[in-house]
Amino acid sequence: MSARADSLASPGIRSFSQATEWWVLWLFALGGGFVLFEPSPYELGFFLALLVLLVGGMRLGSAGLFMTALLALFNIGGLFALVPFLHDGDAVMFIAISFYLAATATFFASLVQNDAAYRLHALKWGLVCGATIASCAGILGYFDIAGLGGLFTLHGRASGTFKDPNVLGTFVILPLVLLAQAILVSGRLRLRLIVPFTIILFGGVFLSFSRGAWGHAVISLALMAGLTFLIMTDGRVRRRIIILAIAGVCALLAGLAALLAIEEVRTMFEMRAALVQHYDVGATGRFGRFGRAIPELLQMPNGYGPLQFRHVWVEDPHNVFINAFASYGWLGGMAYLGLILATLIIGWKMIAMRSPVKLYAIAVWSVLFVQILQGMTIDTDHWRHFYLLLGLSWGLFDLAKRYQRAHPGSEAEG
């Protein structure tokens, strides 16, 4: 199915060892959609994929090495901040998970240096399948089908196979963008295979009732469509993108109208659609905490310590940049700021460069760029898919640099 329906480079199965590699990567990416318990299938899949890929061939480019160095500084800052709280098992686990997630980013940066199209194809379809299952669980739970509401919802919002509706909504966006891109550019696409997946993923994002995920999805899709349109030189493909983008917006509005005809959905939508919620404002609200915590953090080289912000201000900061200084100290906070600024630079450079997998690069960057902005209102530093996007972006930048050196003056490839 995926070999027929994928508009992005679909190299197919070429040998037993490569087939094993493809399925291991697919299984690893699939596991990213199941985080109801820990260690999750994603963690187990990572170590299996690492073992298989070390045999298949991995290397780290200079950009990936720089990213790894910044992540190391970030986590070393966390170790210093952890020292007074070694008795706190949750704090120790928090920093251990940070090191693990940094390792996954390095893994993804290395992954695409060899056989990039083939490996990205496996990741794509693993993510699509994982997100589809997670979204189906969320939809079933939201409407309490077969009594699944208690398992797959939280506070009246679809959480699917995640602990948090916000994470479900955001995890679904990358596979959603990849499918939407495939619909826009593929003239040989079998829509009956792709459209049902896309509708289910839209349902997962919408029923999570995450304001951040809603905005993230809309902006990421618009950015992907715009960038994809710009790199296409074929007039027919450009016309197809315009027509399908308009048709997609119309279909989305029609689907939204149908969902809002359900009273339960409409009530929750009206409550969640407000730009500012009651817990955002006031001296003890989310934005109030920002203003009160920053002056204190400027006087605390080691911050509050891992997971200690909530003990001082009742809740977590819900701002990944403040959390970087609060949980990882000045060293970790500055390293994280440096990492994000550098990522913004290389990300925009990457999509302007020639690459054999440029469509993938556009999809990945469209999602990561918006997720970086989303970090202003939520803690994204422990989101597994953030490190997936981060590592892929730095790895794809290394790949694009190497491709341009090997093919000077050649045309960009999708």
Contacts in CASP RR format, 6 or more apart in sequence:
PFRMAT RR
TARGET T0000
AUTHOR 0000-0000-0000
METHOD contacts of the structure
MODEL  1
MSARADSLASPGIRSFSQATEWWVLWLFALGGGFVLFEPSPYELGFFLAL
LVLLVGGMRLGSAGLFMTALLALFNIGGLFALVPFLHDGDAVMFIAISFY
LAATATFFASLVQNDAAYRLHALKWGLVCGATIASCAGILGYFDIAGLGG
LFTLHGRASGTFKDPNVLGTFVILPLVLLAQAILVSGRLRLRLIVPFTII
LFGGVFLSFSRGAWGHAVISLALMAGLTFLIMTDGRVRRRIIILAIAGVC
ALLAGLAALLAIEEVRTMFEMRAALVQHYDVGATGRFGRFGRAIPELLQM
PNGYGPLQFRHVWVEDPHNVFINAFASYGWLGGMAYLGLILATLIIGWKM
IAMRSPVKLYAIAVWSVLFVQILQGMTIDTDHWRHFYLLLGLSWGLFDLA
KRYQRAHPGSEAEG
1 193 0 8 1.000
2 10 0 8 1.000
2 121 0 8 1.000
2 124 0 8 1.000
2 125 0 8 1.000
3 10 0 8 1.000
3 12 0 8 1.000
4 190 0 8 1.000
4 193 0 8 1.000
5 182 0 8 1.000
5 186 0 8 1.000
5 189 0 8 1.000
5 190 0 8 1.000
5 193 0 8 1.000
5 194 0 8 1.000
6 121 0 8 1.000
6 124 0 8 1.000
6 125 0 8 1.000
6 182 0 8 1.000
6 186 0 8 1.000
7 181 0 8 1.000
7 182 0 8 1.000
7 183 0 8 1.000
7 185 0 8 1.000
7 186 0 8 1.000
7 187 0 8 1.000
7 188 0 8 1.000
7 189 0 8 1.000
7 359 0 8 1.000
8 117 0 8 1.000
8 120 0 8 1.000
8 121 0 8 1.000
8 124 0 8 1.000
8 178 0 8 1.000
8 181 0 8 1.000
8 182 0 8 1.000
8 357 0 8 1.000
8 359 0 8 1.000
8 360 0 8 1.000
8 414 0 8 1.000
9 117 0 8 1.000
9 120 0 8 1.000
9 121 0 8 1.000
9 356 0 8 1.000
9 357 0 8 1.000
9 360 0 8 1.000
9 414 0 8 1.000
10 117 0 8 1.000
10 121 0 8 1.000
11 117 0 8 1.000
11 118 0 8 1.000
11 121 0 8 1.000
12 118 0 8 1.000
12 121 0 8 1.000
13 19 0 8 1.000
13 22 0 8 1.000
14 118 0 8 1.000
17 55 0 8 1.000
17 56 0 8 1.000
18 115 0 8 1.000
18 118 0 8 1.000
20 52 0 8 1.000
21 52 0 8 1.000
21 53 0 8 1.000
21 56 0 8 1.000
21 118 0 8 1.000
21 119 0 8 1.000
21 122 0 8 1.000
22 118 0 8 1.000
22 119 0 8 1.000
22 121 0 8 1.000
22 122 0 8 1.000
23 122 0 8 1.000
24 45 0 8 1.000
24 48 0 8 1.000
24 49 0 8 1.000
24 52 0 8 1.000
24 53 0 8 1.000
25 49 0 8 1.000
25 53 0 8 1.000
25 111 0 8 1.000
25 119 0 8 1.000
25 122 0 8 1.000
25 123 0 8 1.000
25 126 0 8 1.000
26 122 0 8 1.000
26 123 0 8 1.000
26 125 0 8 1.000
26 126 0 8 1.000
26 129 0 8 1.000
27 45 0 8 1.000
27 48 0 8 1.000
27 49 0 8 1.000
27 126 0 8 1.000
28 42 0 8 1.000
28 45 0 8 1.000
28 46 0 8 1.000
28 48 0 8 1.000
28 49 0 8 1.000
28 123 0 8 1.000
28 126 0 8 1.000
29 122 0 8 1.000
29 123 0 8 1.000
29 124 0 8 1.000
29 125 0 8 1.000
29 126 0 8 1.000
29 127 0 8 1.000
29 130 0 8 1.000
30 41 0 8 1.000
30 126 0 8 1.000
30 127 0 8 1.000
30 129 0 8 1.000
30 130 0 8 1.000
30 133 0 8 1.000
31 40 0 8 1.000
31 41 0 8 1.000
31 42 0 8 1.000
31 45 0 8 1.000
31 130 0 8 1.000
32 40 0 8 1.000
32 41 0 8 1.000
32 42 0 8 1.000
32 127 0 8 1.000
32 130 0 8 1.000
32 171 0 8 1.000
32 384 0 8 1.000
32 385 0 8 1.000
33 42 0 8 1.000
33 130 0 8 1.000
33 131 0 8 1.000
33 133 0 8 1.000
33 134 0 8 1.000
33 161 0 8 1.000
33 162 0 8 1.000
33 171 0 8 1.000
34 40 0 8 1.000
34 41 0 8 1.000
34 42 0 8 1.000
34 130 0 8 1.000
34 133 0 8 1.000
34 134 0 8 1.000
34 161 0 8 1.000
35 42 0 8 1.000
35 161 0 8 1.000
35 162 0 8 1.000
35 163 0 8 1.000
35 167 0 8 1.000
35 384 0 8 1.000
36 161 0 8 1.000
36 162 0 8 1.000
36 163 0 8 1.000
42 384 0 8 1.000
43 100 0 8 1.000
46 104 0 8 1.000
46 107 0 8 1.000
49 107 0 8 1.000
50 107 0 8 1.000
53 107 0 8 1.000
53 110 0 8 1.000
53 111 0 8 1.000
56 114 0 8 1.000
57 114 0 8 1.000
58 107 0 8 1.000
58 110 0 8 1.000
58 111 0 8 1.000
58 113 0 8 1.000
58 114 0 8 1.000
59 110 0 8 1.000
59 113 0 8 1.000
59 114 0 8 1.000
60 68 0 8 1.000
60 106 0 8 1.000
60 109 0 8 1.000
60 110 0 8 1.000
60 113 0 8 1.000
61 109 0 8 1.000
61 110 0 8 1.000
61 113 0 8 1.000
61 395 0 8 1.000
61 398 0 8 1.000
62 398 0 8 1.000
63 109 0 8 1.000
63 346 0 8 1.000
63 394 0 8 1.000
63 395 0 8 1.000
63 397 0 8 1.000
63 398 0 8 1.000
63 401 0 8 1.000
64 106 0 8 1.000
64 109 0 8 1.000
64 110 0 8 1.000
64 391 0 8 1.000
64 394 0 8 1.000
64 395 0 8 1.000
64 398 0 8 1.000
66 342 0 8 1.000
66 394 0 8 1.000
67 105 0 8 1.000
67 106 0 8 1.000
67 109 0 8 1.000
67 339 0 8 1.000
67 342 0 8 1.000
67 343 0 8 1.000
67 390 0 8 1.000
67 391 0 8 1.000
67 394 0 8 1.000
68 102 0 8 1.000
68 105 0 8 1.000
68 106 0 8 1.000
68 109 0 8 1.000
70 335 0 8 1.000
70 336 0 8 1.000
70 338 0 8 1.000
70 339 0 8 1.000
70 342 0 8 1.000
71 102 0 8 1.000
71 105 0 8 1.000
71 106 0 8 1.000
71 335 0 8 1.000
71 339 0 8 1.000
72 102 0 8 1.000
73 331 0 8 1.000
73 332 0 8 1.000
73 335 0 8 1.000
74 98 0 8 1.000
74 102 0 8 1.000
74 324 0 8 1.000
74 328 0 8 1.000
74 332 0 8 1.000
74 333 0 8 1.000
74 335 0 8 1.000
74 336 0 8 1.000
74 339 0 8 1.000
75 95 0 8 1.000
75 98 0 8 1.000
75 99 0 8 1.000
75 102 0 8 1.000
75 328 0 8 1.000
75 332 0 8 1.000
76 331 0 8 1.000
76 332 0 8 1.000
77 302 0 8 1.000
77 328 0 8 1.000
77 329 0 8 1.000
77 331 0 8 1.000
77 332 0 8 1.000
77 333 0 8 1.000
77 335 0 8 1.000
78 95 0 8 1.000
78 98 0 8 1.000
78 305 0 8 1.000
78 306 0 8 1.000
78 327 0 8 1.000
78 328 0 8 1.000
78 329 0 8 1.000
78 331 0 8 1.000
78 332 0 8 1.000
79 95 0 8 1.000
80 302 0 8 1.000
80 329 0 8 1.000
80 331 0 8 1.000
81 302 0 8 1.000
81 303 0 8 1.000
81 304 0 8 1.000
81 305 0 8 1.000
81 306 0 8 1.000
81 327 0 8 1.000
81 328 0 8 1.000
81 329 0 8 1.000
82 91 0 8 1.000
82 92 0 8 1.000
82 95 0 8 1.000
82 305 0 8 1.000
82 306 0 8 1.000
83 302 0 8 1.000
84 302 0 8 1.000
84 305 0 8 1.000
85 91 0 8 1.000
85 92 0 8 1.000
85 305 0 8 1.000
85 306 0 8 1.000
85 308 0 8 1.000
86 92 0 8 1.000
88 306 0 8 1.000
88 307 0 8 1.000
90 307 0 8 1.000
91 305 0 8 1.000
91 306 0 8 1.000
91 307 0 8 1.000
91 308 0 8 1.000
92 306 0 8 1.000
94 306 0 8 1.000
94 307 0 8 1.000
94 327 0 8 1.000
94 382 0 8 1.000
95 306 0 8 1.000
97 382 0 8 1.000
98 381 0 8 1.000
98 382 0 8 1.000
101 382 0 8 1.000
101 384 0 8 1.000
101 387 0 8 1.000
102 387 0 8 1.000
104 384 0 8 1.000
104 387 0 8 1.000
104 388 0 8 1.000
105 387 0 8 1.000
105 388 0 8 1.000
105 390 0 8 1.000
105 391 0 8 1.000
105 394 0 8 1.000
106 391 0 8 1.000
107 391 0 8 1.000
108 387 0 8 1.000
108 388 0 8 1.000
108 390 0 8 1.000
108 391 0 8 1.000
108 392 0 8 1.000
108 395 0 8 1.000
109 391 0 8 1.000
109 392 0 8 1.000
109 394 0 8 1.000
109 395 0 8 1.000
109 398 0 8 1.000
110 395 0 8 1.000
111 119 0 8 1.000
111 123 0 8 1.000
111 392 0 8 1.000
111 395 0 8 1.000
112 119 0 8 1.000
112 120 0 8 1.000
112 357 0 8 1.000
112 392 0 8 1.000
112 395 0 8 1.000
112 396 0 8 1.000
112 398 0 8 1.000
112 399 0 8 1.000
113 395 0 8 1.000
113 398 0 8 1.000
113 399 0 8 1.000
113 402 0 8 1.000
116 356 0 8 1.000
116 357 0 8 1.000
116 360 0 8 1.000
116 396 0 8 1.000
116 399 0 8 1.000
117 356 0 8 1.000
117 357 0 8 1.000
117 360 0 8 1.000
120 357 0 8 1.000
120 360 0 8 1.000
124 175 0 8 1.000
124 178 0 8 1.000
124 360 0 8 1.000
127 174 0 8 1.000
127 175 0 8 1.000
127 178 0 8 1.000
128 175 0 8 1.000
128 178 0 8 1.000
128 179 0 8 1.000
128 197 0 8 1.000
128 201 0 8 1.000
130 175 0 8 1.000
131 171 0 8 1.000
131 172 0 8 1.000
131 174 0 8 1.000
131 175 0 8 1.000
131 176 0 8 1.000
131 201 0 8 1.000
132 175 0 8 1.000
132 197 0 8 1.000
132 200 0 8 1.000
132 201 0 8 1.000
133 161 0 8 1.000
134 160 0 8 1.000
134 161 0 8 1.000
134 162 0 8 1.000
134 168 0 8 1.000
134 171 0 8 1.000
134 172 0 8 1.000
134 204 0 8 1.000
135 160 0 8 1.000
135 168 0 8 1.000
135 172 0 8 1.000
135 200 0 8 1.000
135 201 0 8 1.000
135 203 0 8 1.000
135 204 0 8 1.000
135 205 0 8 1.000
136 200 0 8 1.000
137 148 0 8 1.000
137 152 0 8 1.000
137 160 0 8 1.000
137 161 0 8 1.000
138 152 0 8 1.000
138 153 0 8 1.000
138 158 0 8 1.000
138 159 0 8 1.000
138 160 0 8 1.000
138 161 0 8 1.000
138 168 0 8 1.000
138 204 0 8 1.000
138 207 0 8 1.000
138 208 0 8 1.000
139 158 0 8 1.000
139 200 0 8 1.000
139 203 0 8 1.000
139 204 0 8 1.000
139 207 0 8 1.000
140 146 0 8 1.000
140 148 0 8 1.000
140 149 0 8 1.000
140 152 0 8 1.000
141 147 0 8 1.000
141 148 0 8 1.000
141 149 0 8 1.000
141 150 0 8 1.000
141 151 0 8 1.000
141 152 0 8 1.000
141 153 0 8 1.000
141 158 0 8 1.000
141 160 0 8 1.000
142 149 0 8 1.000
142 152 0 8 1.000
142 153 0 8 1.000
142 156 0 8 1.000
142 157 0 8 1.000
142 158 0 8 1.000
142 207 0 8 1.000
144 150 0 8 1.000
144 153 0 8 1.000
152 158 0 8 1.000
152 159 0 8 1.000
152 160 0 8 1.000
152 161 0 8 1.000
153 159 0 8 1.000
153 160 0 8 1.000
153 165 0 8 1.000
154 163 0 8 1.000
154 164 0 8 1.000
154 165 0 8 1.000
155 165 0 8 1.000
156 209 0 8 1.000
156 268 0 8 1.000
157 165 0 8 1.000
157 207 0 8 1.000
157 208 0 8 1.000
157 209 0 8 1.000
157 210 0 8 1.000
157 268 0 8 1.000
157 272 0 8 1.000
158 165 0 8 1.000
158 168 0 8 1.000
158 204 0 8 1.000
158 207 0 8 1.000
158 208 0 8 1.000
158 209 0 8 1.000
159 165 0 8 1.000
159 167 0 8 1.000
159 168 0 8 1.000
159 208 0 8 1.000
160 168 0 8 1.000
161 168 0 8 1.000
162 168 0 8 1.000
162 171 0 8 1.000
165 208 0 8 1.000
165 209 0 8 1.000
165 210 0 8 1.000
166 208 0 8 1.000
166 210 0 8 1.000
166 212 0 8 1.000
166 213 0 8 1.000
166 378 0 8 1.000
167 383 0 8 1.000
168 204 0 8 1.000
168 208 0 8 1.000
168 210 0 8 1.000
168 213 0 8 1.000
169 204 0 8 1.000
169 205 0 8 1.000
169 208 0 8 1.000
169 210 0 8 1.000
169 213 0 8 1.000
169 217 0 8 1.000
170 210 0 8 1.000
170 212 0 8 1.000
170 213 0 8 1.000
170 216 0 8 1.000
170 371 0 8 1.000
170 374 0 8 1.000
170 383 0 8 1.000
170 385 0 8 1.000
171 383 0 8 1.000
171 385 0 8 1.000
172 201 0 8 1.000
172 204 0 8 1.000
172 205 0 8 1.000
172 208 0 8 1.000
172 213 0 8 1.000
172 217 0 8 1.000
173 205 0 8 1.000
173 213 0 8 1.000
173 216 0 8 1.000
173 217 0 8 1.000
173 220 0 8 1.000
173 367 0 8 1.000
173 371 0 8 1.000
174 363 0 8 1.000
174 364 0 8 1.000
174 367 0 8 1.000
174 385 0 8 1.000
174 388 0 8 1.000
174 389 0 8 1.000
175 201 0 8 1.000
176 198 0 8 1.000
176 201 0 8 1.000
176 202 0 8 1.000
176 205 0 8 1.000
176 217 0 8 1.000
176 221 0 8 1.000
177 220 0 8 1.000
177 221 0 8 1.000
177 224 0 8 1.000
177 363 0 8 1.000
177 366 0 8 1.000
177 367 0 8 1.000
178 360 0 8 1.000
178 363 0 8 1.000
179 194 0 8 1.000
179 197 0 8 1.000
179 198 0 8 1.000
179 201 0 8 1.000
180 198 0 8 1.000
180 221 0 8 1.000
180 224 0 8 1.000
180 225 0 8 1.000
181 224 0 8 1.000
181 225 0 8 1.000
181 228 0 8 1.000
181 359 0 8 1.000
181 362 0 8 1.000
181 363 0 8 1.000
182 189 0 8 1.000
182 194 0 8 1.000
183 189 0 8 1.000
183 191 0 8 1.000
183 194 0 8 1.000
183 195 0 8 1.000
183 198 0 8 1.000
183 244 0 8 1.000
184 225 0 8 1.000
184 228 0 8 1.000
184 240 0 8 1.000
184 241 0 8 1.000
184 244 0 8 1.000
184 245 0 8 1.000
185 228 0 8 1.000
185 232 0 8 1.000
185 237 0 8 1.000
185 240 0 8 1.000
185 241 0 8 1.000
185 359 0 8 1.000
187 240 0 8 1.000
202 252 0 8 1.000
205 213 0 8 1.000
205 214 0 8 1.000
205 217 0 8 1.000
206 214 0 8 1.000
206 256 0 8 1.000
206 259 0 8 1.000
207 265 0 8 1.000
209 268 0 8 1.000
209 269 0 8 1.000
209 272 0 8 1.000
210 272 0 8 1.000
211 272 0 8 1.000
211 273 0 8 1.000
211 275 0 8 1.000
212 374 0 8 1.000
212 377 0 8 1.000
212 378 0 8 1.000
215 370 0 8 1.000
216 367 0 8 1.000
216 370 0 8 1.000
216 371 0 8 1.000
216 374 0 8 1.000
219 370 0 8 1.000
220 366 0 8 1.000
220 367 0 8 1.000
220 369 0 8 1.000
220 370 0 8 1.000
221 366 0 8 1.000
223 366 0 8 1.000
223 369 0 8 1.000
223 370 0 8 1.000
224 362 0 8 1.000
224 363 0 8 1.000
224 366 0 8 1.000
224 367 0 8 1.000
225 241 0 8 1.000
225 245 0 8 1.000
226 241 0 8 1.000
227 351 0 8 1.000
227 362 0 8 1.000
227 365 0 8 1.000
227 366 0 8 1.000
228 241 0 8 1.000
228 359 0 8 1.000
228 362 0 8 1.000
229 238 0 8 1.000
229 241 0 8 1.000
229 242 0 8 1.000
231 358 0 8 1.000
231 362 0 8 1.000
231 412 0 8 1.000
231 414 0 8 1.000
232 238 0 8 1.000
232 241 0 8 1.000
259 265 0 8 1.000
259 269 0 8 1.000
260 266 0 8 1.000
260 269 0 8 1.000
279 285 0 8 1.000
279 286 0 8 1.000
280 286 0 8 1.000
280 287 0 8 1.000
281 287 0 8 1.000
281 288 0 8 1.000
282 288 0 8 1.000
283 292 0 8 1.000
284 313 0 8 1.000
284 314 0 8 1.000
286 315 0 8 1.000
286 318 0 8 1.000
286 319 0 8 1.000
286 377 0 8 1.000
289 313 0 8 1.000
289 315 0 8 1.000
289 317 0 8 1.000
289 318 0 8 1.000
290 317 0 8 1.000
290 319 0 8 1.000
290 322 0 8 1.000
292 313 0 8 1.000
293 309 0 8 1.000
293 312 0 8 1.000
293 313 0 8 1.000
293 317 0 8 1.000
293 322 0 8 1.000
293 326 0 8 1.000
294 322 0 8 1.000
297 303 0 8 1.000
297 304 0 8 1.000
297 322 0 8 1.000
297 325 0 8 1.000
297 326 0 8 1.000
297 329 0 8 1.000
300 329 0 8 1.000
301 329 0 8 1.000
301 330 0 8 1.000
302 329 0 8 1.000
302 330 0 8 1.000
303 325 0 8 1.000
303 326 0 8 1.000
303 327 0 8 1.000
303 328 0 8 1.000
303 329 0 8 1.000
303 330 0 8 1.000
304 311 0 8 1.000
304 312 0 8 1.000
304 326 0 8 1.000
304 327 0 8 1.000
305 326 0 8 1.000
305 327 0 8 1.000
305 329 0 8 1.000
306 327 0 8 1.000
306 328 0 8 1.000
307 327 0 8 1.000
308 326 0 8 1.000
308 327 0 8 1.000
309 316 0 8 1.000
309 317 0 8 1.000
309 322 0 8 1.000
309 323 0 8 1.000
309 326 0 8 1.000
309 327 0 8 1.000
310 316 0 8 1.000
316 323 0 8 1.000
316 379 0 8 1.000
317 323 0 8 1.000
317 326 0 8 1.000
317 379 0 8 1.000
318 377 0 8 1.000
318 378 0 8 1.000
318 379 0 8 1.000
319 375 0 8 1.000
319 376 0 8 1.000
319 377 0 8 1.000
319 378 0 8 1.000
319 379 0 8 1.000
320 336 0 8 1.000
320 375 0 8 1.000
320 376 0 8 1.000
320 378 0 8 1.000
320 379 0 8 1.000
320 380 0 8 1.000
320 381 0 8 1.000
321 333 0 8 1.000
321 336 0 8 1.000
321 337 0 8 1.000
321 340 0 8 1.000
321 375 0 8 1.000
321 376 0 8 1.000
323 379 0 8 1.000
323 381 0 8 1.000
324 332 0 8 1.000
324 333 0 8 1.000
324 336 0 8 1.000
324 337 0 8 1.000
324 381 0 8 1.000
325 332 0 8 1.000
325 333 0 8 1.000
327 381 0 8 1.000
328 335 0 8 1.000
328 336 0 8 1.000
336 381 0 8 1.000
340 372 0 8 1.000
343 368 0 8 1.000
343 372 0 8 1.000
343 390 0 8 1.000
343 393 0 8 1.000
343 394 0 8 1.000
344 369 0 8 1.000
344 372 0 8 1.000
346 393 0 8 1.000
346 394 0 8 1.000
346 397 0 8 1.000
347 365 0 8 1.000
347 368 0 8 1.000
347 369 0 8 1.000
347 393 0 8 1.000
347 397 0 8 1.000
348 365 0 8 1.000
349 397 0 8 1.000
350 361 0 8 1.000
350 365 0 8 1.000
350 393 0 8 1.000
350 396 0 8 1.000
350 397 0 8 1.000
350 400 0 8 1.000
351 358 0 8 1.000
351 361 0 8 1.000
351 362 0 8 1.000
351 365 0 8 1.000
353 397 0 8 1.000
353 400 0 8 1.000
353 401 0 8 1.000
353 403 0 8 1.000
353 404 0 8 1.000
353 412 0 8 1.000
354 400 0 8 1.000
354 403 0 8 1.000
354 404 0 8 1.000
354 407 0 8 1.000
354 409 0 8 1.000
354 410 0 8 1.000
354 411 0 8 1.000
354 412 0 8 1.000
354 413 0 8 1.000
355 361 0 8 1.000
355 396 0 8 1.000
355 399 0 8 1.000
355 400 0 8 1.000
355 403 0 8 1.000
355 412 0 8 1.000
355 413 0 8 1.000
355 414 0 8 1.000
356 399 0 8 1.000
356 403 0 8 1.000
356 413 0 8 1.000
356 414 0 8 1.000
357 396 0 8 1.000
357 399 0 8 1.000
357 413 0 8 1.000
357 414 0 8 1.000
358 400 0 8 1.000
358 412 0 8 1.000
358 413 0 8 1.000
358 414 0 8 1.000
359 414 0 8 1.000
360 396 0 8 1.000
361 393 0 8 1.000
361 396 0 8 1.000
361 400 0 8 1.000
364 389 0 8 1.000
364 392 0 8 1.000
364 393 0 8 1.000
364 396 0 8 1.000
365 393 0 8 1.000
367 389 0 8 1.000
368 386 0 8 1.000
368 389 0 8 1.000
368 390 0 8 1.000
368 393 0 8 1.000
371 380 0 8 1.000
371 383 0 8 1.000
371 386 0 8 1.000
371 389 0 8 1.000
374 380 0 8 1.000
380 386 0 8 1.000
END
